Every structure is written in C-alpha cells, then in structure tokens.
C-alpha cells in the first residue's frame, strides 16, 4: 500500500516535473501540460482543457498563489479528493522516487516557503514544533493546527496513546484484523487523505488501563475548553479528535468533534469528521445527520468549502446506503461526480448503487468510467462483472471477475460471485473449485460451503458433496442445509432404483414437460396450472419484498398523514407525483421492520417490477396514488380491505379527489380501467392488456362506485381475479408434507401437493405449474388433486379404506 509519506513524495515529484519556471506554483500552461501528460489516451480539445482548468482553479482557489498558480499543497489536495490516482500518474510519467536526502530536504524547504499560508502566518509560533510532526494533516493550511498550545495538547495525547498501546500490547492487545479480503468502502475518511486502512486496531475498552486513559483524556479536553478564545478551544478539540481518529479511537474522537461542532456550528470540518466517526462505529443515521449538517454549512459558506462538496456528497451517500437508502445515495454520488468529474470513487459507488437497485445498463456505464480512470480498481471490476452477468453477458463478466481476482487474489466478493456465475452456466466443477478458494480465504463462509456442495452434486461427485454438506452443518443449522440433505438422499434413492440418469446434474432427462391441455383437475378446489404459475410469480415477489408483512392500513395512513405537493404532467393534469428517492423514504416507513440490507433487496425488486412500469418515460417521478393502489393487493390484510385501500388510493389522486355531490366517493371508469391495466402489466405481464380499455370503454367518462370497482377488480379474465389463488398460497405455502417429495425435482414438498390420481406420483407447486411429469409416467391425460395440508390426504386415505370395507367387490381408486 502507498504510505502517506511516499504518496506525498510522489505528488512532490509530479509538481516539480511541471513547475517549469520553478516559482513554486503551477500556472494554467503548466497545469495544462500536466493534465495532458497523465491522460495519454485522451485527446483533449482546447475547450475541454480550458473547462478543466477553470474547475480546478475555482474549486481550489484557496491554494492559488496569485500568478504563480496552484501550489504543491493544492495539487496534493486534488489527489486527496480523489480527482486523480497518484500511483497511476506517477507511473504514466515514468518518474522515480528521489534517494538523495539533501536534495529532497532542499526542494521541500523551497516548496514550503513558496506555499506559505496566511492562516499559518497568524499562528502564534507553531513553526518549530510543526517541523517534526509526522501527521500530514497537522501542517495543512486549511485543516491543520493553528495555535501553539494546541501542539502541547497533541504532544500530551500522543504520550497517553503510546502508554495505552504499550500496556495493551503487553497483554496481547490491541488486536489487528486484516481487511485485505473485503471490498474497498470507497469513502473519504478525512477532508484530506483518503488512505486505506489495511489493519483495523481493536482496543480493549473494558480494562482498567483504558479507563485511566479516558480519565486523562478528559483532562486534556478540559484544558482545550479552558483556552483563551473560542477559536483556540475549537482548534484544540479538532486536533485531539484527529489524533484519536488516526489511532482508531473513534468513540473518543467523536466526543472531541461533537464539542468542536458546539464551538463553531457553521464550520464544515467538525460535522464531516463526526459523520466519519459515526459511520465507522455503525451509527449510520447519526452519520447521515452530520453529513447533512456539513453539506448545509458548505453550501452556505460559498466558495470557501466548495472543494469539499464532492467528499461530503460521497460520504453522505455511503451513510444512506448504510440505512438501505440506495436510490437516495445515487443522487449524492451523481452530484459528487458532477462536481468532480475525475472522482473515480464516486463513479464506482454510483455504479454499485445502480446495480443494487437493478439499473444494470446505467451501472455498467458508471463502472466502466471509474475503471477508465483507475484501471487497477479491483472492486469496480468485481461490480462491473456482476452487472454484466445480470444482463446476460457472461463471458465478459468472467473476464472482469478474473481481473478483480488478479488485482486482489483474496477478493472474497469476486470469488464468491464468480462461483455463482459458473453455477448459472452449468460449469459445476469449475464452480466448486472457486468456492474452495473462497473457503481458503474465509473458512467459515457457510454459503460458500453449501454452494460448493451443490456444485459438486451438479458435477456428479455425490460423495464429495455429502462431505461438503457435513462441513456446512458444522458452520450453521439453517433450514436450507437440511433441505439440501433431503434432496441429496432422494437423488441417491432414485439412482439406486435406476429411474434417473445417475449423474446428479439436475435430472434433466428424468422428466418431460406436458402441454397444458393434458393437465386436468378432479375438483374446482384444485388450482389450475396456469393460475398457479401466475400466483407463484406474484407470491415470490411478495415474499422477496416482504410486502406481505406490511399491513395495507399503513398505505392509508401514509395518504392521510403526509402531504404530497401537486405536480403537472406532460398532459397538463395534476398529479401527486414524487421522485424515486422520496418514494424510497416512503417505502422505508412502510417496511421499517426490515434490516438495511434486506430493504435494499426489496427496493430493487419494486424498482424492477413496479417503478419501471409506472415511470415508463424514465422521468424519475412516480404517481404516488397509483403506486399505493398497485401495492395494496399484495400487502397484508383481508382481501376486502386490500381492495378498499386500492380504491381509496385511486380516490386520493387529484383527478378523482375533487369530485363533489353525487359523484363524491366515486372514481372515473377510465381511471379504474387504467389502474387494472397497469396492475396486470405489473403482475401478469404474460397476459395481454392492450385491448382492455377498448373493450371495456376506454373513453367512458362515467363514474364507478366501490361496489362496481370490486366487480371489475374480481373479473377473472380482465381484472385481478388471481388474488384468490394468491391468498391460498399465502396461507399454505409453508406447509410441509412429512416425507413426501416431488417426483420430478426430488425436493421435499412445501406448500400444496399435487397428486396424479391414476399413477399416484406427486408434484410440488413449482413443477406442477411448469407442467413437468416423471419420464416413467407417460399418459394421454393427467388428473390432479391438490392437497393443501397432509391431513387432507390422510382424510382421503381413511375414506378410501372405509369404502373398501363397505364394498368388498367394488372397483377401487388409487389414492
């Protein structure tokens, strides 16, 4: 890893290379040469160069020394802000590090004199002590130490930290944790450098030594509070906070930064650093609040803090992601990329967030831009590969995963996702090898262990798969493992019986797909095959998003308690529409019981299935009333209540809200038909809707009551009659049937069991909906009966025995 010292020296060498007139600054001509030299693959026009230089000189105005131009500190700051990659530029320029200490010292002194800050000139007498400080931030003109007494506080604090570290090391602490296997968080930890932390120090906070340290630290804080002026107290607390933060004493540094916020509420820096501390200790909501305060202060402060805005937007976005608010985070990453077009981390984070909500094409574009700026960005390659896989470009996805692994051989995310890609492609042997590599880096990764077992099973290595499953059982007791074990046992039995192909590759040759006309039911209570297929798809969405756990009354509460301003669409009609980021906040209130990572998955599915239909023009805005009406049928609650809230949501829209007199409480028929059309587009896209408005009166301006609306809603052909089948699944799709397993997929049957009454084989709901039957049972017609619970099958069996006793010579039916 590039240390801060070597990083600074590389920037110094780059600065010297282009400071042609040796005046300690880079003027526009020199900066132009630098921009062109470090981007050899880019052909800039004069207008582009001029625009880039205007942005640099405007953003880093505090580092411009008259006609001399950008100082060394200013160039260092541009790299610290993520505007460029020091290592890449240094290599592109074919520069070498200096080894002559005398020359280095001389050039360093010349540069320091050339870039003297007026802020430092106002400091009491900090020069002599500053000269031997190792922390680069301390000498920074905008974020360093100003007052001499502050240096004394820093000296005393460093002594306390060394004493604590010595005592805890003697006891075997503090411990370090290697973070090389994890993805780069990509966030700006400081206003200055955003250097990566390879080792996380874990301090023992419960011991006596730490208590003594905290007490002595409190005395230092009291000394800072007792300074001669408010500015000096602020300087003291900020310096104490920075030293503590550098030593990863985040909770203690937070106390200092919060006190600095109290002393100077309108200063950006303490809010930003307090936000960093909150984020590191996992308090994402508090971090978000501090970053918002920093953003407000920066925007109110004019150009003084403009160069910090990209970093603030990036860290605010990451804090929002920590709360699961990925769409909102995207807006801040975009803003950071606009403010600083070369901020490759902002582009990478934007691409990753867009991928997280299912915007795959936009994600690929952002990630490719990030990689173009920083080709050795392993995490960007990993996320680009995932996005490519999502759109079906598997060959290029493999290449990108491999690039990420080549750059960081222990990259768990890249290895694990590559294993999943190989599984999807049916390359099971290769997948098992990749999962083995994951376990080499992360031995307790139970999902990798389980997937290794499944991939070995797919490759036909049944015994190896059994051993892998046993290892997974030692890691966790999750139900998925027991289902996998049961599945493996069923496959083994089938192999012994000679009914399968014996290679464990999914039994592709052990079943046939029968046309729908050959599937019959023996009673009206048995769900039709095509209805079950549609209902299973909706139920899958319902479970993935957890909307079934959201009571439909909460939608009504949102409409009643939250004011939504009117907007006007392209047709000139009023709408209660909101941006997707605001809609995400509404969803967070509705699904407040979800953990952030689970909420992200819910938003992704809702975006892909619902928002893409409602925002067909890609304006970024959604009709909130229509959105609530689309959600209502799949939320929790009785069917009557769901229909009522759907109707009320349509009534809440401005087009219906202003009805008076006899039409009050009614909606326009055309509005109801439009809703049902959208409802079917979202949940039943395989069935046509284009003729719905024409057949049922698309230009009819008449009004419909709730009763009429329900009749339209329940229409099995043109409405949403599938709701009755969905309700049955909600009640029964977790029911198990003892040792009964599906005759096709061999998994234990969960949910309804569909029994073929002549041959006696049973299917799970998924195989029944797909028309799969065992190869050994070829019939002209299949007659099925649905058993929601196994007790229903037992009743039929008892009834059959009763019939046997009462009619000894009668014909029997195979149950």
N, C-alpha and C positions, 0 to 999 in steps of 0.2 A: 504494500500500500504506500502511496506517496505521502510522506510526512508533511506537516505544515512547513517545517524548515526547508525541505527540498522543494516543496511547491512554491514557496516564496522566492527561492533562488532561481527557479525556472522562469517565473514571471519577470524577475530582475534581468535575466539574460535576454529574454524576449524584448524587454523595454530597451535595453542597451543596444540591441541589434538594430532597432528602428529609430532611436534617438540620434539621427544623423548629425545634427548640429551640436549635440552634447550640451543642451541647455537645461536638461532635467525635465523636459516635457515633450509630449508627442502632439505636434500641431496637426491640422487636417491633412496635409500632404503626407506626413509620416504615418498617421493612423490609416490613411487610405492604402498605403503600401503594406501595412500590417494585415489589414483585412483581406487584401488580395492574396498575400503570400500564404496565409494559413488556410485558405479555401481554394486550393489549386484546381479543383474540379469544377468550380463555379465560375461562369463567365458573367461578371457584373457589368451592368450598364453604368454610365456616369450618373444617371438619375438614382439608381439603386445605391451606389456608393455615397452619394450626397445625402440620401434619406437615412442611411445607416449612421453616418457621422453626425447628422443633426440629432438623431435619437440619443446617441452616446453622449454628445456634448451637452444635451439638455438634461438627460437623466442623471449624469454625474457632474452636474455643474459645480458642486462643492469641491470637486477635485481638479477643476480647471484653473491653471495658474496664468491668467492673462493671455498674452500672445504665445507663451511657451506651449500651452495646450494641456493635455491630460498628464497628470503626474503619475509617478510609479504607484503610489497608493491608490490612485483612481483605476489604473489598469488591473491591479490586484483585486480591487473591489468588483470589477466586471467579471472576473473569473470566479470570485467567491459567490457572486449572484447567479452563477450557472449560465452566464452569457457565452461561455466558451469552455473548452476542455484543455487544461494546461498541458497535460501529457501529450495529447494528440497534436496540439500546435507546436510544442517543443520538438516533437519527432518530425513533424512536417517541415520544420525549418532546419532540420539536421544540426541542431545545436548540441553542445556538450557542456556538462557542468564544469565550472572552474575549480581548480585544485590549489591555486596559488592564494594562500590566506592573505598575504599583504595586498594583492590586487583587489581581492574581494572586499577587504576592510576599507580600502581607499574609495572604491566605487560606491560602497554602501554609505559612507560618510557624505560623499558628494550628492547622492540622491536624497539623503535625509535633509541636507541643507537646502536643496532645490525645492523640496516639497513641504517646507515648514508651514504649519497651520496656524492661523491666527488664534484658534482655540487654545493651542498649546502655548502660544506666547502669553496668554492670560493666566496660565497656571503659575502657581507660586514659585516653586523651584524644583519641579519634578524631573528635570533633565538628568542629573547624576544618577538617581535611582532607576530611572526608566531605562538607562543604557544597558543594564544587565538583566532586564526582565525577559523571560523566555516566552511568555504568552503573547502572541502576536496582537491580540485584541487590545492589550493594555496600552500599546503605543499608537493605536489607530486614532486619527484626529477627530472623528465623529463619535466613536464609541469607546474611547479609552479613558484613562484616569486623568483627572484634571488637577486635583488638589494634593499637596504633599502629604497631608495627614492621612489621606486615603491609602497611600503606599504603605504607611505604617500599619494600617489595618490589614492590608493584604499580607504583609510580612508575618504578622502575628497569626493570621489564619492559616498560612502555609505551614507554620510550625505546628499548629494544632492538628492539622490534617496528617502531617508526617508522623506525629506522635501516635495518632489513632491508627494509621496504617501499619505502623511498626508493631503495635500491640496486637492488632487483629491478625497480622501475618504470622506472628509468633504462635497464635492459637490456631493457625491453619486457615485464617480468613484475612482479607476478603477473598471471595472466590471469583473466578472468571468464567464466563460462558462464551464459547466460540460461536459467533454469529455468521460465519462464512457460508453456512449451508442455507441460510434464509435469504429471501428476496430483499433487495435494497428498498428501504422505505421511501427513498427518493425525496424526503422532505428537508427543508432548510432548518437545521438545528440552531443556527446562530444568524445574527444580522450580517456577520462577516463570513468566515469559512463554514462550509457545509461538509467538512471532512467526515468520513465514515468511521464508525466505531467498530473495530474488529473484536474487541473484548469488552464485555459488559461486566463492571465491577459490582459485586453483590456484597453490600455492607451488612454486618450483623448489628441490627438496631436494638436488640433486646438486652444486650450485655451492659455491664457496669461501665466499661470504657466508653461506650457510645454515649451513655447518659452524662458522663463527665464532659465529653466533647460538646454536647448540646448546651450544657450549662455555661461552659467557657465561651461558646459561640454567642450565646445570649448576651454575654458581657461585651463582646465586640459590637453587636448590634446596638447596644445601649450607648457605646462610645460614638457610633455613627450618628445616632439620634441627637447626641449632645454636641454636634458640630456647631460652628459659629454661624452658619447660614443654612437655609433650606436647600440651596444648591449643593453645598458641601455634603449635607446629610444624604441627599439623593445620590451623589457621586459615590459615597461610601457604601450604601446598600447595593447599588448596581455592581460595584467591584466585588463585594463579598459574594453576591449572587453568581457572578460569572466564575469566580474561582471554585465555588461549591459545585456549580454545574459541570465545569471541566472535570472535576473529580467524581462526577456522577452521584453526588449527594443531592438528588433532585428535590426531595421534600424540604430540605433546609434552604436550598437556593430559592425555592418558591416563596418561602417566608420573606426573604430579602426583596425579591422582585415585587411582591404584593405591597410591601412597605414603600418601595420606590413609586409604585402606582399611586399611593395615597399622597406622596410628597409632590409629585408632578403628574396629575391625572391626564394631561393633554399630551404627554410625551409618548411617542410610539414605542420606544425601546422596552420599557418595563412590561408593557402589556404583551408585546411579542414574546419576550423571554418567559414570562409567566405562562403564556399559552404553550410554549415548548415544554415547560416543566409538567404542566397538567397532562399534556399528551403522553409524555414518557411514562408517567405513573398510572396511565389508563383512565384518567378522568376526561373523557372526550367532550362532554357537554361543557364543562368549565373551560377547556381549551378553546372551544369554539367561541365562547363569550369573550375571552381575552383577545382572540384574533380579530373578532368583530370590533372590539374597542380600539385595537391597533389600527385597523382599516379606517375607522371613522376619524381617528386622530391624524392619520397620514393624509387622508383626503382633505381634512380641514386645514392642514398645515401647508398646503400649496406645494411648491416645488421642493421644499426643504426635505421632504421624505419620499419624493416620487420614485427614487431608485429602489426603495424598499417595497413598493407596492407588489411587484411580482412575487417576492418571497412570502409576503403576507397572504396573498391570494392562494398560493400553493399550500401553505400550512393550514389555512382555513379550510381548503378543500379536503385535505387529508383528515382533519378533525371531523368534518362532516361525514366522510367515509367511515370513520370510526363509529359513528352513530348509525351507519347504514344508509345515509342520505347521499347516494351516489349521483343521482341526477343533479342535485344541488351542487355537489362537488365539481361536476363537469363544467358548470358555469364559471367557477372560480379558476379552474385550470385553463379554460379558454381565455379568460381575462389576463391571466399571467402570461400566456403565450402571445397575446396581442401586445401587451406592454413590453415584453422582451422576446422578440421572435426567435432568438437563439437559445432560449431556455429549454434545453432538451429534456430536463426532468419534468417540466410542466407538460410537455407534449407526450412523454411516456405515461405520466399519470392520467392525462386526458384519454389516451388510447386505452389504458387498462380499465378506466371507469366506464368508457363507452362500451367496451366488451362486456363489462359486468351487467349492463342493462340491455344487452342484446343488439346494440347498434354496431354490427360487425364491420360493415364497409367503412364507416367513419372511423372506427377503431384502427383498422388496418392503415388508413391514410395517416393518422396521427403517429402511430408507432413507426411507420416507415420514415416519417420526417425525423423522429427522435433518433433512429438508427443512422440516418444520413448524417446527422450532426455528431453522433458519438457511436461509431461502428462497433466498439467493444462493450456496449451496454447489454450485459447478459440478460437482465430482466426484461428489457424491451424485446429482445429476440424471443424470449420464452412466451411473452404475452402475444406477440405477433403470430407465433406458431399456433397458439390456441385459437386466435381469431381466424386464421386461415383454415384450420380444421373445422371450425364452426360453419364455414361457407363451402366445405367440401373439397378444398384444395389440399389434400392430404400429403402429396409428395413434397410440396414446398413447405408444408408445416413440419415435416420430418427434418428437412434441411435447417429450418430455423431453430427447432429444438436442439439439434446437434450443435449448432453454432453456440447456443447458450451453454451447453454442457462443455464444449471445448474451452470456452472462456472461463467457466467456473465448474470444474468437474464434479463438485459436490452439490450442485444446484438441485435440491430436492423437488421443487415445483416442476422444473423442466423434465427431470427423470420420471416423476410420477405421471405427469400428463402425457409424456411420450409413450409410457406403458399403456395408458388408456387408449391412445391413438392406435397402437399396434393391435390392441384387443378389438377395437372397432373395425379394423381392416381384416380381422381373422388371422393375423400373424401371431398366433398364441405362443409359440416357442420363443420368438423374439421378445414378446411382452413379458414373459416370465423372467428372462434374463435382465430386462430393465428393472423390473420390480426387485430383483435380487440386489441390484446396485443401490436402489432406494434404501433397502434394509441395511445395506452396508454403511450407509451414512446415518440413517435414523433407525436403529434396531427395533424400536417399539412402535413403529408405524403400522398399526393393525390393519388399516385399509389396504396398504401395500401388500401385507401378508395375505389378506383374504383374496385380493386380486391376483396375487401370484398363484394361489391355489386354484382359482377359477381358470386362469390362463393355462396352467398345467393340465387341468381337466380337459380344456379345449384342445390341447396338443396331444391328448390320448395318454398322458402319463398319470394314470389313476392313482398308483401307489404314492408317487411323489406329491400329488395333490392332497392325498389324505394326510401325509406328514405335515404339509404346509398348513392345512386347516387345524391340525392339532396345535401347531405353534401359535396360530391366530387365537385359539381358545385360551392360551396362556396369557394373552395380552388383554382380552376383553370378553365379556359374556353377552354381547349384543345378540339380539334375536336373528340378525342376518346370518350369523355363523351357523346357528342350529338349522335354519332353512337350507343352507348350502350343504350341510352334512346329510340331511334327509334326502336332498336331491341326489347327492352322490350315491347314497345307498340304493335309491330307486334305479339309478342308471346301472349300478352293479348287478342288481337283480335281473334287470332286463337283458343285460349282456349274457348272464348265465342261462337265461331262458332261450336265448337265440333270436329274440324278436327285434333286436336293434342291430346297428352296423358295428357296434363294439368299439368304435374309435373315440367315443365320448366327445364328438365335435358338435354337439347340439342336436343330434338326431335328425338331420335334415332329410334322411332317406326313410325315416320311420313313420312319416305321416303324409297325408295328401290333403290338399285344400279343395273342398267341395263347393260347388256353385250354390248360391243362396236358395234357389228354388227347391233343392233337395233337403233343406232343413225344415222340419215340421215340428210343431208343438202339440202336446196332447191336451193342453188346457189353456184357457185365457190367462191364467196366472203365471204361465211361463213366458219370460221376456223374449221378444223376437230378436233374432240375431243382429239385424242392422240397428235396431233401437239400442241394444246393449253396447254395440261398438261406439255409437254416438255418446251414450251416457258415460261409458268408461273414460272417454276422452275428456269430457267435462269434469268428471269426478277427479281425474288425475290433476287437472288444472286447479280444481277446488282444493285439493289436498296440498299441492305444491305451494300455492299462495297462502294457505291457512285461512282463506276467507270463510270457510265453514265455521270457524271459531269466532268470527266477527258477527255479533248479533245485528240483525237487519235494522233494529231500532237505532243503532248508532248512526246510520245514514240519515235517518230522520232528525236526529239530534244535531248533526253537522249542518243540515239545512236550516234548522231553526235558530241555532246559536251563533253561527259565523256569517258575517256579512260578506257577500261576494259582489264586487262592483260590476256594473253593466259595461259590456263592450259591444262593438258593432262589427259584424262580419262583412265579407265582401258583398253580400246581398243587401246590406243595409238594415238587417233585422237585429234587434237587440239580443245579446246572449250573456249568460253568466259564465264566461269562459276564463280560465286561468292558465298560467304557464305550467309546463310539466314539473318544474321544480317546486312550485307552490302546491301542485297536486300531490307530489311526493310527501309534503308535510301533512296533507290531509290523510293520506294513507298511513303515515306514521302514527297519527292519532287513532285511526281505526284499528291498526294492528300493533298497538303499543305493547302487547304481551310478547312480541317476538324479539329474539336476540338480534343485534345488528346484522350479523352475517346471514341469518335466516331471512330477515326483512329484505336484504339485497336480492336474494333469490326470488322473493315474492314480487318485488318491483320489476325485475327482469321479465318474469312471465306475464305480468299485467301489461307491461310495455309492448311485448311481442304480440300478445293475443288481442288486447283491447285498444290500447292507445294508437297502434298502427292503423286501426280501422277508423277510430274517431278523429284522428288527425291525418286524414288521407292527403291533405295538401302540404303536410310537413311544416306547418306554420309554428309549431311548438306550443300551440294553445289547444285546450280541450274544453268542450261544453260540459260543465260540471254536473248539471241536472241530468243530462243524457248518460254521463258516466255513472252516476249513482243508480240510475234506472237499469243500466247494464249489469251492475254488480248485484243488485237486490236479489235476483232469483237464485244466486249461488251462495248467499250469506246464510248465517244460522237463523233459525226461526221457522214457524209453521208456514206451509205453502200459502195460506190465505194472507198472512202478514207480509210475506215476500212480495206478493202481487200488489198489495195495498201500498207498500213503500215504493214499488216501481211506478205505480200510478201517481202517487204524491210527488215523486221526483220529476215526472213529466209536467205535473201541475205547477211545480215550483219554477219551471223555466219561464222567462219573461213572455214568451209567445202565448202562454196559457194563463199566466199569473194574473193578468189584467182583466180576466173575464168577469162580467157583472151580471146581476139579475138572474134570469132563468138559467143562464149558461155557467154560472159560478159553480165551481167544483167539477167542471167538465173540461175535457181536452178536445182539441180538434182531431177529427178522424184521421186526417192526413198525417198529423203528428204521431198518433198511435201506430199507424201503419209504418211510418218511417222508423219508429223505435223497434218494432218487431222485425223489420228488415235488417237493421243493424244487429239486433240480438242474434238472429240466425247467421249473419255473416261472421260474428264473433265465435259463436259456439257450435254452429252446424255449417261450416263453410262448404262441406261437400255437397249440400243440397241447394238447389237453385233458389234465388230470391229476386231475380231480375223482373219477373212478371208479377210480383206481389202487389205493387202499387197499382199496376194497370188493371189487374183482375178485381181488386177489392176497392177500387175508387181512389186512385192517387190524387185526383183533383177535387175530391169531395170536401167542401168546407163545413160539413155538418159536424155537430159535437157528439161526443160519446160519454156516457156516464161510467162509473167504476164497474157496474154490472156488465155493461156492454164490452168494456175493456177486457174483463176477465174471460168472456166468451171468445174474444179474438185471441187472447193470450193462450187459452187452452186448446185451440184448434190444432189437431194432431198433424194436419197437412201443411198449414201455412203459419201456425203460431209456434208456441214453445211447449207443446204437449209432452215433450221429452222429460219435463220436470218430474212427472210421476215416477218414471224409471230412475231418475237421479235420486229421488227421495228414498226409493227402495235400496239403492246402493249405499246411501248414507247410513242407513240403519244396519245393513247386513255385510258390508264389505270387509269387516274384520272378523267375521265368524270363521272358525276353523271346524274341520270335519274329521276330527280324530286322525286316524292313519290313512284316510283317503287321499290319494294323489292323482294328479291329472294323467290320463293315459297317453298324452302327447308330450308335454314338457317335463313330466315326472316330478314337478314341484308339488309340495303339499297344497291342497286346495284351500284357499282363503277367500271368503265371500260365498256366493251361490255356487252350488254344484249342479252341473247339467248332466243328467244320466240318460243315455240312449236306452230306451226301454226294451228293444229287441235283443241287442247284443250285450247289453249290460255294462259297457265301458262308461267312464265318467270324464268330463272335461271341466277345466277351470273356466271362469268367465272370459278370460283373455283368449284362450284357444277356441272357445265356442264362438266368440264374436268374430274371430278371423276365419271360421269355417274349417278348422283343422280336425281331422279324424285319424285314428291309427291306420297305418297301411294295411294291417291284417284284417280290418273290418271294412270291406267294400260292399256297400249296399246301394240299391236304386233310390232308397229314401231313408232318411234318419228321423226318428221321432224322439224328441227330448222332453224330459220333465225337469223342472227347476226345483231344487231343494235349497231353501234359504238357510235352514238350520238342519243339523244332522238328526235332531229329534223328529223332524218331519219325515225323514227317510225311515226312521225306526217305526213310526206310526204306520206307514205304508207296509212295512215288513210284517208287523203284527196283524194288520188287516189281511194280508195275504195268507198268513198261517190260519187265521180264522176261517177264511174262505176254503182253505184246504180241508179243514176238519168238517165243515158243513156240506161239502160236495166232494166226496172222495173220488168219484169218477169223472169229475168235470175237467175241462181244459184249464191250464194254468198260464199265468203270465210271468215272464221273467222280470223280477224287480231287482 
